[in-house]
Amino acid sequence: MTPDAPALRLRDASIGYGDVAVVRGVDLTVTHGEAVAVLGSNGSGKTTLARGLLGLAAVLDGEVTVLGAPVGRLRERGRVGYVPQRHTVSGAVPATVREVVSVGRLARLGLLRRLRPADRAAVADAVAAVGLADRLGDPVASLSGGQQRRVLVARALAAEPELLIMDEPTAGVDAASQDALAAVLAGVSAAGATLLVVTHETAPLAGVLTRAVVVDHGRISYDGPLAGAQSDVDGGHHHPEDAGRPPAKGYRLDQPRVTSDGGR
């Protein structure tokens, strides 16, 4: 791993599923601490680009490195946080806010998956950061959609990531939750983390995101200041490039719980 490597680097990268490339010939470098929006119309390939960085889509050609390591080979998985597009938390087993957010610490726990004092503190801090400290012990199912979305953000923040990748974080949530998210991301960015946000809606996060990358038909058509981005974004949030595929391995919303070694 190269100490001076950028947070993200793609060189002539093609990303897709099976042997079908959705993103083709992409060159992109994101330095540490940048806050980047990934824009584009439905089906443009922007979600596939983000999934390729997470190892959830295949790198078919070229080079992709994440925090200095080839994609999928980063040993310290907790260095990358991910907030999926799905709007709410659901699962077969009821869970509290604390339990869901604790899943974000799995990458930093040992084989026994038992929370240490530092882990419990990180979970509490992450929940407080999204404005839900008073709901820590509540069932996630009792929260509103916007609050559940904030729980997913807290789950990613609990790992204390250096790189945070988010897919449509403001979609389908109320203005208060959008404002809360913007405040959280401003703090994360100010602390030095790198942000990559796939979104249709730049306005809620305009005070945080400074750079835009526009994906058009699988290629980058613009890379520059957010204010200058021109993209044909419709109002929907469905990603046809993801349709018809089985769920990818990676973060799941029904992940196993972790066990605390010191009560709650």
Backbone torsions as a table, in degrees:
resi	resn	phi	psi	omega
1	MET	NA	127.9	-176.7
2	THR	-87.5	121.8	-176.2
3	PRO	-57.7	-36.1	-176.2
4	ASP	-93.4	11.2	-178.4
5	ALA	-67.3	149.2	176.2
6	PRO	-67.4	168.3	178.4
7	ALA	-64.3	-41.6	179.6
8	LEU	-137.8	139.6	174.0
9	ARG	-145.0	126.2	174.2
10	LEU	-121.7	129.6	178.7
11	ARG	-125.1	113.0	-180.0
12	ASP	46.8	43.8	-172.8
13	ALA	-86.5	135.8	171.8
14	SER	-119.0	130.5	-174.2
15	ILE	-130.8	139.8	179.5
16	GLY	-172.5	-152.2	-174.7
17	TYR	-133.5	134.0	-173.5
18	GLY	65.8	-124.8	176.0
19	ASP	-114.4	18.9	-178.7
20	VAL	-103.7	116.5	179.4
21	ALA	-81.2	130.1	174.2
22	VAL	-99.8	-39.5	175.4
23	VAL	-108.9	132.8	-171.6
24	ARG	-133.6	133.5	172.1
25	GLY	57.6	41.7	-175.2
26	VAL	-90.2	132.3	170.5
27	ASP	-116.0	124.6	-176.4
28	LEU	-156.4	134.3	174.4
29	THR	-129.7	129.0	176.7
30	VAL	-121.3	120.9	-179.0
31	THR	-84.5	162.0	-179.0
32	HIS	-60.6	134.6	176.8
33	GLY	90.5	-5.3	178.2
34	GLU	-74.5	155.4	175.9
35	ALA	-123.3	105.7	-167.6
36	VAL	-118.2	132.0	171.9
37	ALA	-94.5	136.2	173.0
38	VAL	-108.6	112.7	-173.2
39	LEU	-113.5	163.9	177.2
40	GLY	156.6	160.5	179.5
41	SER	-74.1	167.5	176.3
42	ASN	-56.5	133.9	178.5
43	GLY	82.6	4.1	-176.8
44	SER	-73.3	-24.3	-178.3
45	GLY	110.8	4.1	-175.5
46	LYS	-66.4	-39.1	177.9
47	THR	-68.6	-39.1	177.5
48	THR	-61.8	-38.1	176.5
49	LEU	-58.5	-48.4	180.0
50	ALA	-64.5	-40.9	-179.5
51	ARG	-65.7	-32.2	176.4
52	GLY	-63.8	-34.4	178.9
53	LEU	-70.7	-21.0	-178.9
54	LEU	-98.0	-2.5	-176.2
55	GLY	78.6	14.0	180.0
56	LEU	-95.1	-7.6	171.0
57	ALA	-132.4	152.1	-172.5
58	ALA	-82.4	137.3	170.4
59	VAL	-84.7	107.4	-173.6
60	LEU	-87.6	-23.8	-179.3
61	ASP	-161.2	157.7	178.1
62	GLY	81.7	-161.4	-173.8
63	GLU	-128.4	134.9	175.3
64	VAL	-134.4	120.9	176.0
65	THR	-122.2	143.8	-179.7
66	VAL	-126.1	119.0	-177.6
67	LEU	51.4	40.3	173.8
68	GLY	87.0	-3.3	-178.6
69	ALA	-118.1	148.4	174.6
70	PRO	-55.2	141.5	-176.0
71	VAL	-54.4	135.7	-179.5
72	GLY	87.3	-7.3	-177.6
73	ARG	-114.0	9.9	177.6
74	LEU	-70.8	119.5	-175.2
75	ARG	-71.0	-41.6	-177.1
76	GLU	-90.4	86.1	-174.0
77	ARG	-63.6	-24.6	179.9
78	GLY	-66.2	-11.6	179.7
79	ARG	-73.2	-14.4	179.4
80	VAL	-119.6	124.9	175.3
81	GLY	-106.5	149.2	-176.9
82	TYR	-138.2	130.3	172.6
83	VAL	-115.1	109.8	-175.9
84	PRO	-71.5	169.5	-176.6
85	GLN	-69.6	-30.6	-175.5
86	ARG	-51.6	134.4	-168.0
87	HIS	-77.8	-30.8	-172.1
88	THR	-131.9	166.6	178.5
89	VAL	-94.6	129.8	176.0
90	SER	-144.4	161.9	179.7
91	GLY	179.9	164.5	-177.6
92	ALA	-72.4	-27.5	-177.0
93	VAL	-109.8	125.1	178.3
94	PRO	-57.7	143.4	-178.5
95	ALA	-143.7	151.4	176.4
96	THR	-87.3	168.1	176.1
97	VAL	-57.6	-44.6	179.9
98	ARG	-57.6	-44.4	-176.7
99	GLU	-66.5	-42.1	-179.8
100	VAL	-66.1	-45.5	-178.4
101	VAL	-68.0	-31.3	178.1
102	SER	-61.9	-26.3	177.1
103	VAL	-58.4	-30.1	178.7
104	GLY	-63.8	-15.9	179.1
105	ARG	-90.2	-5.1	-174.6
106	LEU	-54.2	-41.2	-177.1
107	ALA	-65.4	-17.0	-178.5
108	ARG	-106.9	3.2	-178.1
109	LEU	-98.1	162.1	174.8
110	GLY	-78.6	-171.7	-175.8
111	LEU	-63.4	-29.4	-178.1
112	LEU	-77.7	-13.2	178.5
113	ARG	53.7	44.2	178.4
114	ARG	-105.2	132.9	-177.8
115	LEU	-73.3	128.8	173.8
116	ARG	-91.8	169.0	179.1
117	PRO	-54.0	-40.1	-180.0
118	ALA	-65.6	-34.2	178.9
119	ASP	-69.6	-42.4	179.3
120	ARG	-64.2	-36.8	178.2
121	ALA	-66.8	-39.1	179.0
122	ALA	-65.0	-38.7	177.9
123	VAL	-64.6	-47.5	-179.6
124	ALA	-62.6	-40.3	179.2
125	ASP	-64.3	-40.8	-178.9
126	ALA	-65.6	-41.3	178.9
127	VAL	-67.2	-40.7	177.6
128	ALA	-64.1	-36.1	-177.8
129	ALA	-62.4	-30.9	-179.8
130	VAL	-95.7	10.4	173.5
131	GLY	78.3	27.4	-177.5
132	LEU	-124.5	26.2	-177.4
133	ALA	-57.6	-32.5	-178.0
134	ASP	-80.5	-2.3	-179.3
135	ARG	-114.5	14.5	-172.5
136	LEU	-54.3	-40.4	-177.7
137	GLY	-95.4	4.1	-177.4
138	ASP	-81.0	149.3	173.1
139	PRO	-62.7	137.1	-180.0
140	VAL	-60.9	-32.7	-178.5
141	ALA	-62.9	-18.2	-179.2
142	SER	-85.0	-5.9	-177.6
143	LEU	-89.5	159.6	174.8
144	SER	-72.6	168.3	178.9
145	GLY	-59.1	-42.8	179.2
146	GLY	-64.9	-38.3	178.1
147	GLN	-68.6	-38.3	176.5
148	GLN	-63.1	-36.6	177.1
149	ARG	-63.1	-38.7	177.9
150	ARG	-68.0	-30.9	174.9
151	VAL	-62.8	-40.3	177.9
152	LEU	-63.5	-37.5	176.2
153	VAL	-65.0	-44.4	179.2
154	ALA	-61.4	-38.1	178.1
155	ARG	-59.0	-42.5	178.1
156	ALA	-68.9	-39.7	-178.3
157	LEU	-68.7	-26.4	-177.2
158	ALA	-60.1	-27.2	177.9
159	ALA	-76.5	-6.2	-176.8
160	GLU	53.4	57.9	-172.3
161	PRO	-75.1	152.7	171.7
162	GLU	-83.8	-28.0	179.4
163	LEU	-127.2	127.6	179.4
164	LEU	-120.0	118.9	179.0
165	ILE	-110.0	126.9	-176.1
166	MET	-129.5	138.6	-179.9
167	ASP	-114.1	109.3	178.7
168	GLU	52.8	55.6	-175.7
169	PRO	-67.6	-24.0	-177.3
170	THR	-100.5	-0.7	-175.7
171	ALA	-69.9	129.1	172.6
172	GLY	72.6	16.7	177.9
173	VAL	-117.8	159.8	-174.5
174	ASP	-74.0	167.3	-176.3
175	ALA	-61.7	-36.2	179.9
176	ALA	-63.7	-42.1	178.9
177	SER	-68.3	-34.9	176.3
178	GLN	-64.2	-42.4	178.5
179	ASP	-64.3	-41.4	179.7
180	ALA	-63.3	-41.8	179.6
181	LEU	-64.2	-43.1	179.4
182	ALA	-59.8	-41.0	179.2
183	ALA	-65.3	-41.5	179.1
184	VAL	-62.4	-47.8	-177.2
185	LEU	-67.0	-32.6	176.0
186	ALA	-62.1	-41.2	178.0
187	GLY	-67.6	-41.7	178.8
188	VAL	-62.4	-43.2	179.6
189	SER	-66.2	-42.1	180.0
190	ALA	-63.4	-27.8	179.0
191	ALA	-79.0	-5.9	174.8
192	GLY	107.7	-1.3	179.5
193	ALA	-72.1	153.5	176.1
194	THR	-93.0	134.8	-179.4
195	LEU	-116.0	134.7	171.4
196	LEU	-130.7	112.9	-172.1
197	VAL	-120.0	114.0	172.9
198	VAL	-82.0	123.6	-173.7
199	THR	-156.4	154.7	167.8
200	HIS	-95.7	-23.0	-168.5
201	GLU	-115.2	100.8	-178.6
202	THR	-85.5	-23.5	-174.5
203	ALA	-56.2	-46.9	-177.6
204	PRO	-61.4	-26.6	-176.0
205	LEU	-114.2	17.4	-176.3
206	ALA	-62.6	-25.4	178.9
207	GLY	-80.9	-7.1	-177.4
208	VAL	-111.2	-47.8	-176.4
209	LEU	-80.6	131.7	-177.1
210	THR	-115.6	-19.3	-177.0
211	ARG	-125.7	146.4	178.7
212	ALA	-127.1	141.5	171.3
213	VAL	-121.9	121.1	-179.4
214	VAL	-103.0	125.7	178.1
215	VAL	-102.0	128.2	-178.4
216	ASP	-135.9	116.2	-178.7
217	HIS	51.8	43.4	173.7
218	GLY	81.9	4.4	179.9
219	ARG	-130.4	156.3	178.5
220	ILE	-82.9	118.9	-178.6
221	SER	-101.7	-13.2	179.4
222	TYR	-153.3	141.0	175.2
223	ASP	-150.1	106.0	-176.9
224	GLY	-178.7	-161.1	-179.0
225	PRO	-58.3	144.3	-179.0
226	LEU	-56.9	-40.0	-176.5
227	ALA	-61.9	-24.2	-177.4
228	GLY	-97.5	2.3	-177.0
229	ALA	-70.9	132.9	176.0
230	GLN	-124.7	111.3	-179.9
231	SER	-136.5	149.4	177.7
232	ASP	-90.7	83.0	-177.5
233	VAL	-101.6	125.4	176.1
234	ASP	-88.3	-178.9	-174.2
235	GLY	-87.7	-1.6	-176.3
236	GLY	-86.5	175.3	-178.3
237	HIS	-133.4	19.1	178.6
238	HIS	-92.6	140.1	-177.3
239	HIS	-114.1	97.6	-177.0
240	PRO	-58.8	-28.3	-178.3
241	GLU	-67.5	-14.4	179.3
242	ASP	-100.9	-5.4	-173.3
243	ALA	-69.9	144.0	171.8
244	GLY	79.9	5.1	-179.7
245	ARG	-104.7	149.8	175.1
246	PRO	-66.5	156.0	179.3
247	PRO	-56.3	137.7	-179.0
248	ALA	-79.6	153.9	173.6
249	LYS	-71.3	149.0	-179.3
250	GLY	143.3	-144.8	177.2
251	TYR	-65.5	129.9	174.3
252	ARG	-121.2	153.1	-179.7
253	LEU	-81.5	-7.0	177.8
254	ASP	-114.6	35.8	-178.6
255	GLN	-63.7	157.9	179.5
256	PRO	-63.8	154.3	178.2
257	ARG	-80.3	161.0	172.4
258	VAL	-107.8	160.5	-175.4
259	THR	-108.5	132.3	176.9
260	SER	-84.6	142.7	179.4
261	ASP	-97.4	4.3	-176.4
262	GLY	-142.7	30.2	179.2
263	GLY	77.6	-171.7	-176.7
264	ARG	-124.8	NA	NA
